[in-house]
Amino acid sequence: SWPAYEEKMRAEGLSNAAIAAFKYNFKMLTSGANLMIPGESIQPVESLPDYASLTTEDPALLKSTVMVKLNGGLGTGMGLEKAKSLLELKEGRNFLDFIALQVEQMRSATGVPLAFMLMNSFATSADTLAHLAQYPKLQTEGLPLEFQQNKAPKVVEADLAPAAWPTKPDCEWCPPGHGDLYPAMLGSGTLEALLAKGYKFMFVSNSDNLGATMDLKLLTWFAESAAPFAMECAARTDADKKGGHLAKSAATGDLLLRESAQCPEAEEGDFQDVAKFKYFNTNNLWVNLEALKKTMDENEGVLPLPVIKNGKTVDPRDKKSTKVLQLETAMGAAIASF
């Protein structure tokens, strides 16, 4: 039933990169491959390099670095039908205000016009850009202030056909998870534009994480390591036991990320053992843009990420509506792609 999906996505005006990414995810779903990451296939990570050991700072690297904030989420759970980053935090300022001020402060402190972009969703773009109009210097010269994440078709659980819900057509689509960062950058032309302007490094984090500022020690360490990808991790506590954790493949020893939706139900206790699986992904990621482009080119324009399958109803407010699968990917899972 792939042609029906391709037709639906083309009719919606989605990019070739978005279609290729969903095709890969759909192929994984229908291949019969096990989308779970069972305990016997992984090993714990015993130790990681410590931030406290970093000392070198090279501000010149900022000239070839872009800072990206993920801003696709709505604040519906908190009673706000707008971007979550518009929630007021302190003295009338919201997440977006603090991010804009942090970027401006970094630029003036270092004398480098640090490049900045947002990944918005179709639901957050207008409100976000309207609010940020009061910071006319935030946008980087020659680059758009935003690119938008894609949307993915929901899959009927019973027959794997594209979900149809004519009374509320919006319900036929879902966010593809923040792993969509990579196809969204490719399909919007953002990756090409950044490379053409000489940018080499990308620091990406969630817009509601105000602690995720551009850290010169980490940037310098990442550049000197020549690694294609790095993830900032923190020690898991009981408060973090439901979130994804870092692990190693038992077969190859390579690092990977396991989310709760990828853990077999019977192994939930093991997954939540914070003494065994000690590190969680903060979703603060460092990406070498040239390595990203090379890896996507080698895989026909796709960054192969593990597929996370979430069971829902097509209309989330109607629990009797058709059962569907939402196929998602996590951007941190790219740690296994390079």
C-alpha positions as CSV (number, residue, x, y, z in Angstrom):
1,S,0.0,0.0,0.0
2,W,3.0,2.3,-0.3
3,P,1.8,4.1,-3.5
4,A,-1.3,5.4,-1.6
5,Y,1.1,7.0,1.0
6,E,3.3,8.6,-1.7
7,E,0.2,10.0,-3.5
8,K,-1.2,11.4,-0.2
9,M,2.1,13.0,0.8
10,R,2.7,14.5,-2.6
11,A,-0.9,16.0,-2.6
12,E,0.0,17.6,0.7
13,G,3.1,19.2,-0.8
14,L,5.6,17.3,1.4
15,S,9.3,17.3,0.2
16,N,11.1,14.4,-1.4
17,A,13.2,14.1,1.8
18,A,10.0,13.8,4.0
19,I,8.6,11.2,1.7
20,A,11.8,9.2,1.6
21,A,12.1,9.3,5.4
22,F,8.5,8.1,5.9
23,K,9.0,5.4,3.2
24,Y,12.0,4.1,5.2
25,N,9.9,4.0,8.4
26,F,7.0,2.3,6.7
27,K,9.3,-0.2,5.1
28,M,10.7,-1.0,8.6
29,L,7.2,-1.4,9.9
30,T,6.1,-3.8,7.1
31,S,9.3,-5.8,6.9
32,G,8.5,-7.8,10.0
33,A,11.7,-6.6,11.7
34,N,11.6,-6.4,15.4
35,L,11.2,-2.7,16.3
36,M,11.9,-3.4,19.9
37,I,15.3,-3.2,21.5
38,P,15.3,-6.2,24.0
39,G,17.6,-6.3,27.0
40,E,19.7,-9.2,25.6
41,S,20.7,-7.1,22.6
42,I,22.3,-4.3,24.6
43,Q,24.8,-3.6,27.4
44,P,25.0,-0.7,29.9
45,V,27.5,2.2,29.3
46,E,29.8,2.2,32.3
47,S,31.4,5.7,31.9
48,L,31.5,8.8,29.7
49,P,34.0,11.7,29.4
50,D,33.2,14.2,32.1
51,Y,32.3,17.9,31.3
52,A,34.4,19.0,34.3
53,S,37.6,17.8,32.6
54,L,37.1,20.3,29.7
55,T,39.1,23.5,29.8
56,T,39.9,24.7,26.2
57,E,37.7,27.4,24.6
58,D,38.2,28.5,21.0
59,P,35.7,31.4,20.2
60,A,36.7,31.4,16.5
61,L,34.8,28.1,16.1
62,L,31.5,30.0,16.6
63,K,31.8,31.5,13.1
64,S,31.2,28.0,11.6
65,T,28.5,27.0,14.1
66,V,24.7,27.2,14.0
67,M,22.5,27.0,17.1
68,V,19.1,25.3,16.4
69,K,16.2,25.2,18.8
70,L,13.4,22.6,18.4
71,N,10.1,24.5,18.8
72,G,7.5,22.3,17.3
73,G,5.5,21.4,20.5
74,L,2.3,22.9,21.6
75,G,1.5,23.7,25.3
76,T,-1.9,22.0,25.2
77,G,-1.1,19.9,28.3
78,M,-0.6,23.2,30.1
79,G,-3.7,24.9,28.8
80,L,-2.1,26.8,26.0
81,E,-3.2,26.3,22.4
82,K,0.0,27.9,21.2
83,A,3.7,27.0,21.1
84,K,4.9,25.7,24.4
85,S,7.7,28.2,24.3
86,L,5.2,31.1,24.6
87,L,4.4,30.1,28.2
88,E,5.3,33.0,30.5
89,L,8.2,32.2,32.9
90,K,9.4,35.3,34.7
91,E,8.6,39.0,34.7
92,G,6.5,38.7,31.5
93,R,9.1,36.8,29.6
94,N,8.7,33.4,28.0
95,F,11.1,30.7,26.7
96,L,11.4,32.5,23.3
97,D,12.4,35.8,25.0
98,F,15.1,34.1,27.1
99,I,16.4,32.3,24.0
100,A,16.6,35.5,22.0
101,L,18.4,37.3,24.9
102,Q,20.8,34.4,25.4
103,V,21.8,34.5,21.7
104,E,22.2,38.3,21.8
105,Q,24.3,38.0,24.9
106,M,26.6,35.3,23.4
107,R,27.0,37.4,20.3
108,S,28.0,40.6,22.2
109,A,30.3,38.7,24.6
110,T,32.3,36.9,21.9
111,G,32.0,39.5,19.1
112,V,30.8,36.7,16.8
113,P,27.4,36.8,15.1
114,L,26.4,33.3,16.2
115,A,24.0,31.8,13.6
116,F,20.6,30.9,15.0
117,M,17.5,29.0,13.6
118,L,14.3,27.4,14.9
119,M,12.7,24.2,13.8
120,N,9.0,25.1,14.1
121,S,5.9,22.9,13.2
122,F,2.9,24.0,11.1
123,A,1.2,24.5,14.5
124,T,3.8,26.8,16.1
125,S,5.3,28.8,13.2
126,A,3.0,31.8,12.9
127,D,2.7,32.5,16.7
128,T,6.5,32.0,17.1
129,L,7.5,34.3,14.2
130,A,5.0,37.0,15.4
131,H,6.5,37.0,18.9
132,L,10.1,37.1,17.7
133,A,9.4,40.1,15.4
134,Q,10.4,42.2,18.4
135,Y,14.0,40.9,18.1
136,P,14.8,42.0,14.5
137,K,18.5,41.2,14.9
138,L,17.9,37.6,15.9
139,Q,17.7,36.3,12.3
140,T,21.1,35.5,10.8
141,E,21.9,37.4,7.6
142,G,21.4,35.2,4.6
143,L,19.5,32.5,6.5
144,P,15.8,32.1,7.3
145,L,14.9,32.3,11.0
146,E,13.0,29.0,10.7
147,F,12.5,25.8,8.8
148,Q,9.5,23.6,9.5
149,Q,9.2,20.0,10.6
150,N,7.2,17.7,8.4
151,K,4.1,15.7,9.2
152,A,3.5,12.0,8.6
153,P,0.4,10.0,7.7
154,K,-1.1,7.9,10.4
155,V,-1.3,4.2,9.6
156,V,-4.4,2.1,10.2
157,E,-3.4,-0.7,12.6
158,A,-5.6,-3.3,11.0
159,D,-4.6,-3.2,7.4
160,L,-1.6,-0.7,7.3
161,A,-3.5,1.6,4.9
162,P,-3.3,5.4,5.2
163,A,-5.8,6.6,7.9
164,A,-8.8,8.5,6.5
165,W,-11.0,10.7,8.8
166,P,-13.0,13.0,6.5
167,T,-14.8,14.8,9.3
168,K,-11.4,16.0,10.7
169,P,-8.8,15.6,8.0
170,D,-6.1,17.1,10.3
171,C,-6.4,13.9,12.4
172,E,-5.0,11.9,9.5
173,W,-1.5,13.4,10.2
174,C,0.9,13.3,13.1
175,P,4.2,14.8,14.0
176,P,7.0,12.4,13.0
177,G,9.0,12.9,16.2
178,H,12.1,15.1,16.5
179,G,14.1,12.6,14.4
180,D,12.4,14.6,11.6
181,L,15.1,17.2,12.2
182,Y,17.3,15.6,9.6
183,P,14.8,15.2,6.7
184,A,13.3,18.6,7.5
185,M,16.8,20.2,7.2
186,L,17.4,18.4,3.9
187,G,14.0,18.9,2.3
188,S,13.8,22.6,3.2
189,G,17.2,23.3,1.7
190,T,18.5,24.4,5.2
191,L,21.3,21.8,5.2
192,E,22.6,22.9,1.8
193,A,22.3,26.6,2.7
194,L,24.3,26.1,5.9
195,L,27.1,24.1,4.2
196,A,27.2,26.7,1.3
197,K,27.8,29.4,3.9
198,G,30.7,27.5,5.5
199,Y,28.9,26.2,8.6
200,K,30.4,23.0,9.9
201,F,28.8,22.4,13.4
202,M,25.3,22.4,14.7
203,F,24.2,22.5,18.3
204,V,20.5,21.5,18.7
205,S,18.4,21.5,21.8
206,N,14.7,21.8,23.0
207,S,13.3,25.3,23.2
208,D,12.0,24.6,26.7
209,N,15.5,23.8,27.9
210,L,17.0,27.1,28.9
211,G,20.1,25.5,30.3
212,A,21.0,24.4,26.8
213,T,23.1,27.5,25.9
214,M,26.0,27.5,23.4
215,D,28.9,26.2,25.5
216,L,32.4,27.0,24.1
217,K,34.1,24.2,26.0
218,L,31.8,21.6,24.5
219,L,32.0,23.1,21.0
220,T,35.8,23.2,21.2
221,W,35.9,19.6,22.5
222,F,33.5,18.5,19.7
223,A,35.5,20.2,16.9
224,E,38.8,18.7,18.2
225,S,37.3,15.2,18.5
226,A,36.4,15.2,14.8
227,A,33.4,13.1,15.7
228,P,30.4,13.2,13.4
229,F,27.9,13.4,16.3
230,A,27.9,13.9,20.1
231,M,25.1,13.8,22.7
232,E,25.2,15.5,26.1
233,C,24.1,13.0,28.7
234,A,23.3,13.3,32.4
235,A,23.1,10.8,35.2
236,R,19.7,9.2,35.5
237,T,17.8,9.6,38.8
238,D,14.5,8.0,39.8
239,A,12.8,11.1,38.3
240,D,14.3,10.1,34.9
241,K,13.6,6.3,34.9
242,K,10.8,6.5,32.4
243,G,12.8,8.4,29.8
244,G,15.2,7.0,27.2
245,H,18.6,5.8,28.2
246,L,22.0,5.4,26.6
247,A,23.3,1.8,25.9
248,K,25.7,-0.2,23.8
249,S,24.9,-2.8,21.2
250,A,25.9,-6.2,22.5
251,A,26.9,-7.2,19.0
252,T,29.0,-4.3,17.9
253,G,29.7,-2.2,21.1
254,D,28.4,0.9,19.3
255,L,26.4,3.4,21.3
256,L,22.6,3.6,20.9
257,L,19.6,5.2,22.5
258,R,16.6,3.1,23.8
259,E,13.3,4.9,24.4
260,S,10.6,3.4,26.6
261,A,8.4,2.6,23.6
262,Q,11.3,0.3,22.3
263,C,11.4,-1.7,25.5
264,P,9.4,-5.0,25.7
265,E,6.8,-4.6,28.4
266,A,8.1,-7.5,30.4
267,E,11.5,-5.8,30.8
268,E,10.2,-2.4,32.1
269,G,11.8,-3.0,35.5
270,D,15.2,-3.5,33.9
271,F,14.7,-0.4,31.6
272,Q,13.9,1.7,34.7
273,D,17.0,0.5,36.6
274,V,18.9,3.7,36.9
275,A,21.9,2.0,38.6
276,K,22.3,-0.3,35.5
277,F,21.5,2.1,32.7
278,K,23.1,5.2,34.2
279,Y,22.8,7.9,31.5
280,F,19.9,9.7,29.8
281,N,20.0,11.8,26.7
282,T,19.4,15.5,27.4
283,N,18.5,16.1,23.8
284,N,21.4,18.5,23.5
285,L,23.1,17.3,20.4
286,W,26.2,18.3,18.4
287,V,26.2,17.4,14.7
288,N,29.0,17.7,12.1
289,L,27.0,19.0,9.1
290,E,29.4,17.7,6.5
291,A,29.2,14.2,8.1
292,L,25.4,14.4,8.2
293,K,25.2,15.3,4.5
294,K,27.6,12.5,3.6
295,T,25.7,9.9,5.6
296,M,22.3,11.0,4.1
297,D,23.8,10.9,0.6
298,E,25.1,7.4,1.2
299,N,21.6,6.3,2.2
300,E,19.6,7.8,-0.7
301,G,18.7,11.0,1.2
302,V,17.7,9.2,4.4
303,L,19.3,9.1,7.9
304,P,18.4,5.5,8.9
305,L,16.9,5.8,12.4
306,P,15.2,3.2,14.6
307,V,11.4,3.4,14.1
308,I,9.2,3.9,17.2
309,K,5.7,2.6,16.8
310,N,3.0,4.3,18.9
311,G,-0.6,2.9,19.1
312,K,-3.3,5.6,19.2
313,T,-6.8,6.4,17.9
314,V,-7.1,8.4,14.7
315,D,-9.0,11.1,16.6
316,P,-7.1,11.4,19.9
317,R,-10.3,12.8,21.6
318,D,-12.5,9.9,20.4
319,K,-11.2,6.7,22.0
320,K,-13.7,4.7,19.8
321,S,-12.2,6.0,16.5
322,T,-10.0,3.8,14.2
323,K,-6.9,2.4,15.9
324,V,-3.8,3.7,14.2
325,L,0.0,3.6,14.4
326,Q,2.1,6.7,14.5
327,L,5.6,6.1,13.3
328,E,8.2,8.3,15.0
329,T,11.9,8.7,15.3
330,A,14.1,10.3,17.9
331,M,16.9,12.7,16.8
332,G,19.2,11.4,19.5
333,A,19.0,7.9,18.0
334,A,21.3,9.2,15.2
335,I,24.1,8.3,17.6
336,A,23.9,4.8,16.0
337,S,23.7,6.2,12.4
338,F,27.3,7.4,11.9
